[in-house]
Amino acid sequence: MFEKLAQYLSEQLDIPAEEITRDTTFESLGIDSLDTVEMVMDLESDLGVDLELDEKVATIGELVDFIEKKVNE
């Protein structure tokens, strides 16, 4: 899941995927809350799962953990 998210962010932000780690914050990438909502909607469509973001996530790793938890429910 991390690789998929890193690739998505790489394409959206035009940065190398190798620069993205689990500890990378959305703030450091210049991603605001609206961007996060759009990203989650794209991921929901791509994964075919409802990812209603019911908690604040600050890092890529936190979002990966959240998605994996939702996918495995």
C-alpha positions, 0 to 999 in steps of 0.5 A, a space after each residue: 500500500 505504501 508503494 501505491 500511495 508513494 507512486 500516486 503522490 509522485 504523479 500528483 506532485 511531480 516529485 520522485 517517489 523515492 523522496 517519499 517515506 512513511 515519515 513524510 508529512 502531508 504538510 511538507 509536501 504542501 498537501 492541505 486538507 482539501 488535497 487530502 480529501 481529493 486523494 482519499 476519494 481517488 484511493 476509494 475509487 481505485 481500491 473499491 473501498 470506503 475510506 471515510 477519514 474519521 481521524 487526523 492523519 499527518 504522515 504518509 505512514 499514518 494514512 497507509 496504516 489507516 487504509 490497510 485497517 479499512 481494507 481489512 475490515 
